[in-house]
């Protein structure tokens, strides 16, 4: 299940990177389905990670045992801010830019912590 969480999170980060580049370039917004899939896959990745954390503890000897929970918290925060981004893009584009930056920071942090958890755990 942890491998599935990592695979889904990798796909989410890749699509999110493309969406961020399109936003920064000022191009027309991509179809709403792309953003919706990004969010749904993010939710699926978080669910897979939470299910994986229910199993036996891992990473105790290497000191990364709490990394799984930390990645889940960061991913949940990124998901919540992502929903805020969706609402703000419809109202105020300048404020949405700040929310996108916070969302990306949280999401990338979650991904890096998850990578360390999988690699060292």
C-alpha positions as CSV (number, residue, x, y, z in Angstrom):
1,X,0.0,0.0,0.0
2,X,2.9,2.3,0.7
3,X,4.2,1.8,-2.8
4,X,0.8,2.7,-4.2
5,X,0.8,5.9,-2.1
6,X,4.2,6.8,-3.4
7,X,3.2,6.1,-7.0
8,X,0.0,8.1,-6.7
9,X,1.9,11.0,-5.0
10,X,4.5,11.0,-7.8
11,X,1.7,11.3,-10.4
12,X,0.0,14.1,-8.4
13,X,3.3,16.0,-8.1
14,X,4.0,15.7,-11.8
15,X,0.6,16.9,-12.8
16,X,0.7,19.7,-10.2
17,X,4.1,20.8,-11.6
18,X,2.6,21.1,-15.1
19,X,-0.4,23.0,-13.7
20,X,1.9,25.4,-11.8
21,X,4.0,26.0,-14.9
22,X,0.9,26.8,-16.9
23,X,-0.3,29.2,-14.2
24,X,3.1,31.0,-13.9
25,X,3.3,31.4,-17.7
26,X,-0.1,33.1,-17.7
27,X,-1.5,30.6,-20.2
28,X,-5.2,30.0,-20.4
29,X,-6.4,27.8,-17.6
30,X,-6.3,24.1,-18.4
31,X,-9.6,22.2,-18.6
32,X,-11.2,21.9,-15.1
33,X,-11.0,18.1,-15.4
34,X,-7.2,18.2,-15.1
35,X,-7.4,20.1,-11.8
36,X,-10.1,17.8,-10.6
37,X,-8.0,14.7,-11.5
38,X,-5.1,16.3,-9.7
39,X,-7.2,16.7,-6.6
40,X,-8.8,13.2,-6.8
41,X,-5.5,11.5,-7.2
42,X,-4.1,13.6,-4.3
43,X,-7.0,12.4,-2.2
44,X,-6.4,8.8,-3.3
45,X,-2.7,9.1,-2.5
46,X,-3.5,10.4,1.0
47,X,-6.0,7.6,1.6
48,X,-3.4,5.0,0.5
49,X,-0.8,6.5,2.8
50,X,-3.2,6.5,5.7
51,X,-4.0,2.8,5.0
52,X,-0.3,2.0,4.8
53,X,0.3,3.7,8.2
54,X,-2.1,1.3,9.8
55,X,0.3,-1.6,9.2
56,X,3.3,-2.6,11.2
57,X,5.7,0.3,12.1
58,X,8.7,0.8,9.8
59,X,11.8,3.0,10.0
60,X,12.3,2.6,13.7
61,X,16.0,1.7,13.4
62,X,16.8,4.4,10.9
63,X,14.8,7.1,12.8
64,X,12.2,7.8,10.1
65,X,9.3,6.2,11.9
66,X,7.4,9.5,12.3
67,X,8.0,10.5,8.7
68,X,4.9,8.6,7.5
69,X,2.6,10.5,9.8
70,X,4.3,13.8,9.0
71,X,3.9,13.2,5.3
72,X,0.2,12.4,5.8
73,X,-0.3,15.6,7.8
74,X,1.5,17.7,5.2
75,X,-0.5,16.1,2.4
76,X,-3.8,16.7,4.2
77,X,-2.9,20.3,4.6
78,X,-1.9,20.6,1.0
79,X,-5.2,19.0,0.0
80,X,-7.1,21.5,2.1
81,X,-5.2,24.5,0.7
82,X,-5.8,23.0,-2.8
83,X,-9.5,23.2,-2.3
84,X,-9.0,26.8,-1.2
85,X,-7.1,27.5,-4.4
86,X,-10.0,26.2,-6.4
87,X,-12.3,28.6,-4.7
88,X,-9.9,31.6,-5.0
89,X,-9.2,31.1,-8.6
90,X,-12.9,31.7,-9.3
91,X,-12.8,34.9,-7.3
92,X,-9.4,36.6,-7.0
93,X,-6.5,35.5,-9.1
94,X,-3.8,37.4,-7.1
95,X,-4.7,35.9,-3.8
96,X,-4.9,32.5,-5.5
97,X,-1.2,32.9,-6.4
98,X,-0.2,33.0,-2.8
99,X,-2.5,30.0,-2.0
100,X,-0.9,28.1,-4.9
101,X,2.5,28.8,-3.4
102,X,1.5,27.5,0.0
103,X,-0.2,24.5,-1.5
104,X,2.9,23.6,-3.6
105,X,5.2,24.1,-0.6
106,X,3.2,21.7,1.6
107,X,2.7,19.2,-1.2
108,X,6.4,19.1,-2.1
109,X,7.3,18.8,1.5
110,X,4.9,15.9,1.9
111,X,6.4,14.2,-1.1
112,X,10.0,14.6,0.0
113,X,9.2,13.3,3.5
114,X,7.3,10.4,2.0
115,X,10.3,9.6,-0.2
116,X,12.6,9.6,2.8
117,X,10.1,7.4,4.7
118,X,10.0,4.8,1.8
119,X,13.7,4.9,1.1
120,X,15.0,4.7,4.7
121,X,12.1,2.9,6.4
